[in-house]
């Protein structure tokens, strides 16, 4: 059988359905911590019927259902399905013909659980037995966890045998056997209890019979009462029928009167409705007249308002006419003035045309000379700009040289500072190397000390672990012993309770004896005092096991005789039975007359012993027991008894240990007891033995409990010490690892410092060489700077001469520019005047 596929949905961290395919060979599940690898094994174990919450790493069963996360709501059920293939070996039982078998388990958040095999609903027991047949299961050797191999190596032979039985596939039969044995034991206990109940029920049949007769009388009386009730009900029904007829006649008369009153009311309502209609018509006519009156009044008001508006409009039109006439006269005077002005303007236009032409000619000449001067100025400007560019280049080169010189100076200063820093750093690193060497020496010494202490604590750990395992093993043995004692005490207590209930209820006695004993127990027996009533004969004799059958055979019903102080007390008890009809009973007084023969004087009774000598009796009851058993001899067998009986001069009873009797008349009684027949003396002896056993078991239980508590205390103590040692070892390991890391860190730091010292030495040599080169460059830059200053002075002189020459030209150019501008202004003014 091989695992082919695993389907998980809603189980722990698997919210959505996940399908894992397992190909032939070895399959591995790999992932970081917390990704759910262990949950895959938990899912397999759970699907195979695991019920232990500890094995599933939970506190309650619904913890395995996905409980929600950020962005993922919780689900309502968890389901795991495993698919198995036969792989050449048939499946057990009814699934032998299947090539694949699927086993599913579901758990709802409400607590309901379901199991399926091949999608068919089944019981948990079916799943368990299916995996038992294959040697695979939730607790079988097929699932190997951490520490499992270690546990298997140190397992006891009994534990190894369980694993071998699981591998061999016989664990199922062993489990079935244990279950069957438990059922058989429970059935035996139930059978014992059932026999006791049957015995008790038989004694209660008389009372039940009386109750049945009373129930029959009750049924008859109930039937008669029912018939009487029916007769009374029939009589009442006839009276109610007559009363109903009378009431119906009265109802008909009232209904006719109601009809007449309704007709009269409808006629009056019709007349009232006609009057209302006439009133509504009159109201409509009045409303129409009022509406017409309102319309006429509104029309009059509107006409009056129209007249007033027309009068105002006429006055406005008259005033507007007067204003228009005045404006016409004013416009005629202005028209004559405009005609004169037009004539004068035509004359001025001709003159302006002439002046404009002259101004344009002069402006053209001035513009030509101005342009020539502008060109000469541009030439001077270009030459001056060239000189400025050369000057700028020289200034730039000077600045560049100066910057280079400053940069080199700064570079030298920086180099000097770096050399100083390197020197200081090298001194500090040398000091640090010395301190690190001392720290490394101390660390190595402390590391060796910690490792020695760790090995010492590990030895203590091993000793404590051995003591703890031995104590746990002893605790399991004691717990098994306590469980066995408790189970035995439970069985014995149940048996003792059953026997005590049987004897305390006196179910084995006759009705009269039982009633007397029950009345005395309940305090209802006033005829006898507590001191006058001494109990039953069976309560006062102690018979060894081997003579129980003989005593019961001889005494029989005499065992239930009631012992009283005197015959008068017996008479009172008999009067009580007669008065309350409680049956019959036999009462033995202490002052009893004994006529038994003196068996000790007989020589002919060789081979026989007195039965009374083999039992124990209270001293005050010797006479009573002697009366009952004084003429009884105990013999080996019936043949010896017959021989003794045939001898003359003896009248008594012979009894064998098996209970076979020879009466004084020679009548033989014997045989075997019926199967399941109760033995009063055996039950009495069994109760005494059960009490002794329960007392002994209670003492053993207390002793075992005390030892268990002591072992628990030792286990707690050793476990605490073991945890302390583990913590100490763990602390030492952490300390050792810390020291090793410090050692590695110090060694790395030493190595880094040595490397740094080499680098600093090399950098210092490099900086000294660069400083020398920088000084040489600075000398060269100073010479170049002097040369550029001479070039700058020559260009400054040339630029000054060009500036003076261009200044004179710019003055002349500005004068001609002003002349041209004045001409343009004059020309524009004349053209504007002409246009105006």
Secondary structure, DSSP 8 states (H G I E B T S, - for coil): -EEEEEEEESBTTB-S-EEEE--SS-------TTSSHHHHHHHHHHHTT---TTTTT-SSGGGGB---BTTB---SEEEEEEEEE-TTS--SGGGTT-SEEEEEEEEETTS-EEEEETTEEE-HHHHHHHHHHHT--TTSTTS--TTHHHHHHT--HHHHHHHHHHHHT-HHHHHHHHHHHHHHHHHHHHHHHHHHHHHHHHHTHHHHHHHHHHHHHHHHHHHHHHHHHHHHHHHHHHHHHHHHHHHHHHHHHHHHHHHHHHHHHHHHHHHHHHHHHHHHHHHHHHHHHHHHHHHHHHHHHHHHHHHHHHHHHHHHHHHHHHHHHHHHHHHHHHHHHHHHHHHHHHHHHHHHHHHHHHHHHHHHHHHHHHHHHHHHHHHHHHHHHHHHHHHHHHHHHHHHHHHHHHHHHHHHHHHHHHHHHHHHHHHHHHHHHHHHHHHHHHHHHHHHHHHHHHHHHHHHHHHHHHHHHHHHHHHHHHHHHHHHHHHHHHHHHHHHHHHHHHHHTTTTS-HHHHHHHHHHHHT---SS-TTTEEEEGGGGEEE-GGGHHHHHHHHGGGGG-EEESSHHHHHHHHHHHHHHT-----EEESS-------GGG-STTTT-EEGGGGEEE-GGGHHHHHHHHTTEEEESSHHHHHHHHHSTT---EEEETT--EE-TT--EE-----TT---HHHHHHHHHHHHHHHHHHHHHHHHHHHHHHHHHHHHHHHHHHHHHHHHHHHHHHHHHHHHHHHHHHHHHHHHHHHHHHHHHHHHHHHHHHHHHHHHHHHHHHHHHHHHHHHHHHHHHHHHHHHHHHHHHHHHHHHHHHHHHHHHHHHHHHHHHHHH-
